[in-house]
Amino acid sequence: MEVEFLERIDKNDYGDLITESEHWLIFLAPDQKNLGTCVVALKRPEKELSGLNHDEWSEFFKVVVQMESAIKMAFNATMFNWGSLMNASYLQYPPDPHLHWHFIPRYREPVEFRGRIFKDPCFGKSTINIQEKLHLPSSEREDLMAHILKFLEL
Amino acid sequence: MEVEFLERIDKNDYGDLITESEHWLIFLAPDQKNLGTCVVALKRPEKELSGLNHDEWSEFFKVVVQMESAIKMAFNATMFNWGSLMNASYLQYPPDPHLHWHFIPRYREPVEFRGRIFKDPCFGKSTINIQEKLHLPSSEREDLMAHILKFLEL
């Protein structure tokens, strides 16, 4: 990837890179109030879903399957929200969107990881209803990324 | 499709059927505050994305491309939000989710259709921030569906 593109990705604050596939980067999102929340970002500049090529679309399905499976095994998640919005990019003009997905595991029951209890604060509703964010210490984020990686087979 | 499945789809209140592809049903969503908001629902029972088969996934991409193109041509939409959440199904127990996508066109500028002005009330942010819904009279919904259908080539 070009340095310029990597700098732009970095500016977007997707979080910490867990792993990557041929076409996609998988980040642990900054906000972990829903344990295992990730961002999946395309490895090239593109602004909208319909601009993907067939290989990218096809490989994204493998990412979906792997991530849902991994987070179920790792944390017994109940279900998952997937969204590709890109709204915030359009608050500036000209907009500079970069295609990415939000992956938000949802939990009916609280889940414990490394001694911390995570509760899904609005299970059954959009997480956008909750303003508070949970930023974990970097040591906990590293443990979390290593744990997720054990279950991912990309 | 089985009668039982169709009754369940009907209960989910996805809106009015515009058209269908081999695996997907495309509905004009009940709330039209964002003009052209649709629901794309799978034509068989399935609860999560990773349960799709490759044909369904692959065909969904054609739907994405067609819908983004159609709504750009029909209403000059600026960009689009796509989300597969299924949250509300989990407010009941046992949950009974059915796989579907929300397709929400977003507009930087107001757009006029049949004399009515549609403004995107929170462009650049999630539509979940806006509680109010816009339910159009059925004659306007019919005009809208016919107009969208002119640009869809599924």
Chai-1 contact restraints between the chains, C-beta under 6 A:
chainA,res_idxA,chainB,res_idxB,connection_type,confidence,min_distance_angstrom,max_distance_angstrom,comment,restraint_id
A,L49,B,V64,contact,1.0,0.0,6.0,A-B,restraint_1
A,S50,B,V64,contact,1.0,0.0,6.0,A-B,restraint_2
A,S50,B,V65,contact,1.0,0.0,6.0,A-B,restraint_3
A,S50,B,E68,contact,1.0,0.0,6.0,A-B,restraint_4
A,W57,B,F61,contact,1.0,0.0,6.0,A-B,restraint_5
A,F61,B,W57,contact,1.0,0.0,6.0,A-B,restraint_6
A,V64,B,L49,contact,1.0,0.0,6.0,A-B,restraint_7
A,V64,B,S50,contact,1.0,0.0,6.0,A-B,restraint_8
A,V65,B,S50,contact,1.0,0.0,6.0,A-B,restraint_9
A,E68,B,S50,contact,1.0,0.0,6.0,A-B,restraint_10
A,N81,B,L85,contact,1.0,0.0,6.0,A-B,restraint_11
A,W82,B,S84,contact,1.0,0.0,6.0,A-B,restraint_12
A,G83,B,G83,contact,1.0,0.0,6.0,A-B,restraint_13
A,S84,B,W82,contact,1.0,0.0,6.0,A-B,restraint_14
A,L85,B,N81,contact,1.0,0.0,6.0,A-B,restraint_15
A,N87,B,G124,contact,1.0,0.0,6.0,A-B,restraint_16
A,N87,B,K125,contact,1.0,0.0,6.0,A-B,restraint_17
A,Y90,B,G124,contact,1.0,0.0,6.0,A-B,restraint_18
A,L91,B,G124,contact,1.0,0.0,6.0,A-B,restraint_19
A,G124,B,N87,contact,1.0,0.0,6.0,A-B,restraint_20
A,G124,B,Y90,contact,1.0,0.0,6.0,A-B,restraint_21
A,G124,B,L91,contact,1.0,0.0,6.0,A-B,restraint_22
A,K125,B,N87,contact,1.0,0.0,6.0,A-B,restraint_23
A,S126,B,I128,contact,1.0,0.0,6.0,A-B,restraint_24
A,I128,B,S126,contact,1.0,0.0,6.0,A-B,restraint_25
A,I128,B,I128,contact,1.0,0.0,6.0,A-B,restraint_26
